[in-house]
């Protein structure tokens, strides 16, 4: 996670920012997902697409997560590229990073399953 006040990268469970001393979830100057500067009334980050609402900033909604997971299984290259990009942009120990890795794993599982089916024929 990134401090909403100063943009410093922090652990997800931090209760105070070591850069500015503020509550890292209060403020509206930076995206909590990628740390980019934001405007006061923005509702999504234009850099990473993440929600700037506190309750939705930890991960994708269940519907979006499952939809992207299925798409990653059907089109493995999508899972590898999209998952790789999102995993690199997410905070180190965030739920979003874990979800992005799942897209990569779904793509790998699809390729392995296809190879097993072709190999048994």
C-alpha positions in Angstrom: 0.0 0.0 0.0 1.0 3.6 -0.5 0.4 6.5 1.9 -2.6 8.6 0.6 -1.0 11.7 2.0 2.7 11.6 0.9 2.9 8.5 -1.5 5.5 6.5 0.4 5.3 2.8 0.0 4.2 1.0 3.2 3.3 -2.4 4.5 -0.5 -3.1 4.1 -1.1 -3.2 7.8 0.7 0.1 8.6 -1.2 2.4 11.0 1.1 5.4 10.5 3.3 6.5 7.6 7.0 6.6 8.3 7.4 9.4 5.7 4.8 11.9 7.0 3.6 10.5 10.3 -0.1 10.6 9.2 -2.6 7.8 9.0 -1.7 6.3 5.5 -5.4 5.7 4.7 -6.4 9.4 5.2 -5.7 12.0 2.6 -6.3 12.1 -1.1 -3.0 13.1 -2.7 -1.8 9.7 -3.8 -3.2 6.3 -5.0 -3.1 3.6 -2.3 -2.4 1.0 -5.0 0.4 2.5 -7.1 1.4 5.7 -5.3 0.7 8.0 -8.3 -0.5 11.6 -7.6 -4.3 11.9 -7.6 -6.7 14.8 -7.6 -9.0 15.4 -4.6 -12.3 14.3 -6.2 -11.0 11.3 -8.3 -12.7 8.0 -7.7 -10.3 5.8 -9.7 -6.6 6.1 -10.4 -5.8 7.0 -14.0 -2.4 5.3 -13.7 -3.4 1.8 -12.4 -7.2 1.9 -12.6 -7.5 1.1 -8.9 -10.4 2.4 -6.8 -9.5 5.4 -4.6 -12.3 4.4 -2.1 -10.8 2.9 1.0 -13.0 -0.2 1.2 -12.3 -1.2 -2.4 -8.6 -0.5 -2.6 -7.3 -3.9 -1.5 -8.4 -6.0 -4.4 -10.7 -6.5 -7.4 -14.4 -7.2 -6.8 -15.3 -10.8 -6.7 -17.1 -10.6 -10.1 -14.2 -8.9 -11.8 -11.7 -11.3 -10.3 -13.6 -14.4 -11.4 -14.2 -13.0 -14.9 -10.6 -12.1 -15.4 -9.6 -15.5 -14.0 -11.8 -17.3 -16.5 -10.5 -15.1 -19.3 -7.0 -15.9 -18.3 -7.8 -19.6 -18.5 -9.4 -19.3 -21.9 -6.7 -17.0 -23.3 -3.5 -17.9 -21.4 -1.5 -15.1 -23.1 -4.0 -12.6 -21.6 -3.4 -14.0 -18.1 0.4 -13.9 -18.5 0.5 -10.3 -19.9 -2.2 -8.8 -17.8 -1.3 -10.6 -14.6 2.4 -9.7 -15.1 1.7 -6.0 -15.6 -0.7 -5.8 -12.6 1.6 -7.9 -10.3 4.5 -5.5 -11.0 2.3 -2.4 -10.3 0.8 -3.7 -7.1 2.1 -3.2 -3.6 4.4 -6.1 -2.5 2.2 -7.9 -0.1 -1.2 -6.7 -1.3 -4.3 -8.8 -2.1 -4.2 -7.3 -5.6 -0.7 -8.7 -6.2 -1.9 -12.2 -5.2 -4.9 -11.9 -7.5 -2.7 -10.8 -10.4 -0.5 -13.9 -9.8 -3.6 -16.1 -10.0 -4.2 -14.8 -13.6 -0.7 -16.0 -14.5 -1.3 -19.4 -12.8 -4.6 -19.8 -14.7 -2.8 -19.3 -18.0 -0.2 -21.8 -17.1 -2.9 -24.3 -16.0 -4.7 -23.9 -19.3 -1.6 -24.6 -21.3 -0.7 -27.7 -19.2 -4.3 -29.0 -19.5 -4.2 -28.5 -23.3 -0.9 -30.3 -23.5 -2.2 -33.2 -21.5 -5.3 -33.5 -23.7 -3.2 -33.4 -26.9 -0.7 -35.8 -25.5 -3.3 -38.4 -24.6 -4.9 -38.4 -28.1 
